[in-house]
Every structure is written in C-alpha cells, then in structure tokens.
Amino acid sequence: MEIPLIDLKSEYMALREEMLASIDEALQSMQLFLGPNVRALEAEWADFCGVGHAIGVGDGTDALHLGLRAMGIGRGDEVITVAWTFFASIEAIVHTDADPVVVDIEPDHFCIDPKAVEAAITDRTAAVLPVHVYGHPADMDALKAICEPRGIRILEDAAQAHGARYRGAAVGSIGDGGCFSFYMSKNLAGYGEGGMLTTNDDELATGVRMLRDHGQRQRGTFECVGYNSRLDEVQAAIIRIKLRHLAENNEKRRRHAALYNELLCHDDIITPKTAPDCEHVFHLYTIRSPRRDAIVQALKAADIGHATHYANPPHLSPACGKVLGVVPELPVTEQLAGEVVSLPMYPGLTEQQIAHVAEVVLGSL
Ligand SMILES: Cc1ncc(COP(=O)(O)O)c(C=O)c1O
C-alpha cells in the first residue's frame, strides 16, 4: 500500500469547486496584491490567533526577516535561536545583519531550551527566536521570564504551528510577534508562497506593513527603504477557504498521532510527547529510534513516504559555517539528527493506513 508523507491532492479535490470559484473571482477583480482577500485573511487570522494585527507578507522567511527588522534589530545585535529547525529561521537573522547564536533544544519536545538561552545571553542579545517545531509550542513562559526583565524581544517562529496553543493562548500571540508560513505543505497553506506576522504591538505592525511594500504607508510616499513582500490575492483566497477547516484538521492530526503513539509501543521507539497545557498540531509526526536507518529502509521498500527532519541541522551546513564563527556543540540536536524519522501525517490519513505504517515500522526492528 503506497502512502505519501503528505497528501495535498485529495485535500484540493475535496475543496476544488469552492477554490476555483474564489480564484476566478480574485482574478476577475484584477486586484492581485494586498486587496480584499488579503485584508479579510488578515482580519480572520488576527481573530483566530487573538491578536490586534496580522500582516500578510510574501512568505514565512520574510515574516521573520521583516519582523526582526521592524523591531530595529541589525548589525551588532545577537539573536538566539535553535538549529533544530528549517534553515530559514537562521537565514532571516542573517538577512538583518545581526549575528545568529544557536543553542540546544530540550529533548522531550525538541524546542529551544530556556536554560541554554539564559546561558547564551550577552550584552548584545537583542532577541530570541523560538521555533514551535513540528507544531509543538516552545516553553514561552520560561522564555518570557528570561527575556522581559532584560528588554530582549521574542519573535515566535510559528511556521509549523498554525493553531497550536500554549496555556490557552494561540502561538503567535505570546511573544512580541509571531511568524507563519503558508508554504503548501503547512497545516494552513496556499498553492504558492505566503506568510503572515501577528502582533499586539502597534509599532511593530506599522513597521512590517511599511517594510513589506517598499517602505510605503501611503502609496507614493517612501518613508523607509523596504522590500517587495506582498501577499497575493489568489493565495489569500485559497488560504481563507482552508482556514475554515483548520481547527477540524488539527483535531484529526491529533487523533492520528494518538493512534500512532498507541501502535508504536516498542523499546526502540520514542513517540512524540505533548507538554501539559499545550495543544500540539502535528505538522509533522516524528519518532526517534536508535535504529532509524533500518526503519527508513523498511519504509522505502514499502513505498511509504517519510523524511528525516532534521538529519542535517543547519548549524552544520556550509552556509552556517560562515555565519556562526565557531560552530557550537549542540549535543541534543546532534543526537536527534541521527535518530529521527517523520511518518505520514495529514488530515485525510485513514486508520488502516496508520496501522500499515506502524506494522512496517515495527517489522523493521
Ligand atoms: C520553522 C520554519 N521557519 C521558517 C520557514 C520559512 O517559511 P517559508 O518557506 O514560507 O519562507 C519554514 C518553512 O518551511 C519553517 O519550517
């Protein structure tokens, strides 16, 4: 039984009529960027996250980059983040000319380790960029307790965590700002590029609104040197339709994860944990095993989609070698790199498919 890692086509087919009608409407309006769909999506996403502002941008990387810039972060500053993430989290810091400082993660949920953050703070630390990796919230209260008294800003990388909650609050509403990606594989996505920054900070919101549109607040008046990072109407129209299904789809993901956890009970497997008071949204369902390579071989042989996020953590990449100076030792990150494998996860997955994946995984051990 062939099973993909994610299945975008069946989701599209289920919503196709609605999507095509709304894409047609957007194209016929010929208001192709920052028009009515973008404004409506911004209002709907702000409401969903419980924040005062949501600002659509070109992609998730830009949300991070423009968010840091609008916070005034730049040359001479340090921004603390993790290497257990997609490369973009570090790249966005480099784009501001600040220095990325990568620290280790905690082993239970793979998010930034607050103790490591505290140890890495210097008088140049301007911001911390926690990543809610795989859809699990980072320990935001611990981070706020470290950062707030020192005036250090927090920009949440929620690119993988649409709808995740920490002690009742939506991710993206807890730090000074939150950044989302609408890349096609994400829990909430378009069929091109897109991103969003959320915040309750009026000044940060105004800054990002200007930076995304060549430094303009009013058309024709360039108040600062900005970027071209405008969310387009077709993506916004698609994302608005999918947003209506996000909560229900996240619930399905949690149910799938619970079934995987139950079936994958084995001494050589560590299944994902959810911290108390957190709602995980399982963008990825990733297990750990000292026998990861045998599992990967078996999944390949059985035509089951899988990936190893992050077998090559970015701090060990040639690009980061140049920007990090001394490459830090990150024991938890490096151990996980050799142990993780992500299994098929998408709302439309069936119980039979999950049972088959579990059987193949267990059969390899
Ligand atoms: C954790 C994380 N941060 C940032 C990004 C960047 O988002 P985008 O691809 O929309 O630029 C991604 C995308 O994969 C991501 O997973």
The ligand as an SDF file (V2000), in Angstrom:
LIG
                    3D

 16 16  0  0  0  0  0  0  0  0999 V2000
   10.3880   26.5010   11.0760 C   0  0  0  0  0  0  0  0  0  0  0  0
   10.2900   27.2570    9.7830 C   0  0  0  0  0  0  0  0  0  0  0  0
   10.6100   28.5590    9.7590 N   0  0  0  0  0  0  0  0  0  0  0  0
   10.5190   29.2870    8.6290 C   0  0  0  0  0  0  0  0  0  0  0  0
   10.1020   28.7190    7.4450 C   0  0  0  0  0  0  0  0  0  0  0  0
   10.0820   29.5500    6.2140 C   0  0  0  0  0  0  0  0  0  0  0  0
    8.8220   29.6720    5.6210 O   0  0  0  0  0  0  0  0  0  0  0  0
    8.6850   29.9340    4.0560 P   0  0  0  0  0  0  0  0  0  0  0  0
    9.0560   28.6720    3.3390 O   0  0  0  0  0  0  0  0  0  0  0  0
    7.2370   30.2860    3.8720 O   0  0  0  0  0  0  0  0  0  0  0  0
    9.5800   31.0560    3.7080 O   0  0  0  0  0  0  0  0  0  0  0  0
    9.7530   27.3610    7.4210 C   0  0  0  0  0  0  0  0  0  0  0  0
    9.3040   26.7540    6.1670 C   0  0  0  0  0  0  0  0  0  0  0  0
    9.4820   25.6270    5.8460 O   0  0  0  0  0  0  0  0  0  0  0  0
    9.8530   26.6030    8.6130 C   0  0  0  0  0  0  0  0  0  0  0  0
    9.5390   25.3060    8.6480 O   0  0  0  0  0  0  0  0  0  0  0  0
  1  2  1  0
  2  3  1  0
  2 15  2  0
  3  4  2  0
  4  5  1  0
  5  6  1  0
  5 12  2  0
  6  7  1  0
  7  8  1  0
  8  9  2  0
  8 10  1  0
  8 11  1  0
 12 13  1  0
 12 15  1  0
 13 14  2  0
 15 16  1  0
M  END
$$$$
